[in-house]
């Protein structure tokens, strides 16, 4: 009997060892066979070099331009075939590309301080995105490759410059998939006909994608005159060739809003690459929908399409499993937050859970309320709606609450008037600065002179007067002190009483202030104070059900620990 047991153990060990070897071999094969399909384009070997006109904040290279506007926005104009466009973008903005990548990698290091784990993360990303190249059209891979030639080698431990730049386009999707971490919470709307001041189509959107304040320092408005397709304008950051918010020369607009997704298991076409393809090659809602149908994506997204030719807007609701077109339930109006509205997704479990547990329906209702109060809508009224930080019936939510239309985290905010080819882009901070207007009719004329400001001063929407109020200074104090306190909590380090009082006074209606203070007192081993602050947090408006549950669990655990001790 003893020999039989030893034989069984020995046999089991061989089987387990064999399975481990097969697993390692399989994973190694997947890793080393990953193909990002690096283009074979040859760099330009000409005498062209980047020229600088410092007094004009202007750079130019081979007929392409980059300027730093007095508005604070960077403005880029590129033309020609894909690789040459990318090469020009890289040469014109190499310093901006470095800054953007450094900020992004530093943010990752803040979350994952271990160098060994970062190397493992690189291994995981290669496995996850091993077929990303196949899912990005060749034209856009060529453009990304051209940009990558001007990128630093400082971060080659993550991948080659081309691999990194390609991967960053899917990082945006992963942020959408992890909505639980609140990287995204966009709000948008469209009005036309009876709902618009001049009856023409008008679209407003906030792009609430947050990776820290430094990530949004260099907002970039890009104007493309590609060799193929339509000329278009897009708002994003250096190195981002995908489209987050944009309008083309036919008056077709694209904006994206995240929907609830399962954590993806493998890469497909990044949403921003799909919307880039739509913006460059579609002029109607039907053409945009046809392009969306042919691409497989790995996260769920609502794509709000505005069309001057159609005189209206529609939403393409897309998940990894299906695509639907939603044209609205009300005449002359469309609202889009972060849940699906079409019949096709009416029984989708993830969407139903999202509606039940998130702040998306609340923001949707608030947009309805604000639109009704401001009819008919024009560009200045659209800006006031996008800047609104109060809740339903003007409820005080606290500043930076995700239930608000303005959460004070927006990377950018945009207003489009497609039939006139006008677009207004917000300037810092968030959507509080002035909105500057661009006329695409003028931008794509050969007479455009980049040696001067290219926005239209007389169309500027002034900065929000909220910045002159005491509450704005309090908001800045809240944003400054939050990371200070979180660091002290992490290190279990005592804070001055004056700092704690200042922090509480900076944003007294916001639940998160009281959650953080509760966490601080827990770290200081003062359970009664901790519970009192957490209970106060529960008395304030809380965006998501899981955030409310999280605070309740802290109270229950602390109460239980107190009884046991």
URKA-V993841 format. One line per field, one symbol per residue. ss: DSSP state (h for helix, s for strand, l for the rest). A space follows every 50 residues. Layout:
BEGIN
ss: ???
END
This chain:
BEGIN
ss: lhhhhhhhhhhhhhhhhhhhhhhhhhhhhhhhllllllllllllllllll ssshhhlssssllssssslllllssssssslhhhhhhhhhhhlhhhhhhh hhhhhhhhhhhlllhhhhhhhhhhhhhhlllhhhhllhhhhhhhhhhhll llllllllllhhhhhhhhhhhhhhhhhlhhhllsllssssslhhhsllll lsssssslslllhhhhllsssssssslllllsssssslllllllssssll lsssssssllllllllllllhhhhhhhhhhhlllhhhhhhhhhhllllll sssssssllllsssssssllllssssllllllssssllllllhhhlllhh hhhhhhhllhhhhhhhhhhhhhhhllslhhhhhhhhlllllhhhllllll lllllllllllsssssshhhlsssssllllllllssssshhhhlllllll llllllhhhlslllhhhhlhhhhhhhhhhhhhhhhhhhhhhlllllhhhh hhhhhhllllhhhhhhhhhhhhhlllhhhhhhhhhhhhllllllhhhhhh hhhhhhhhhhhhhhl
END
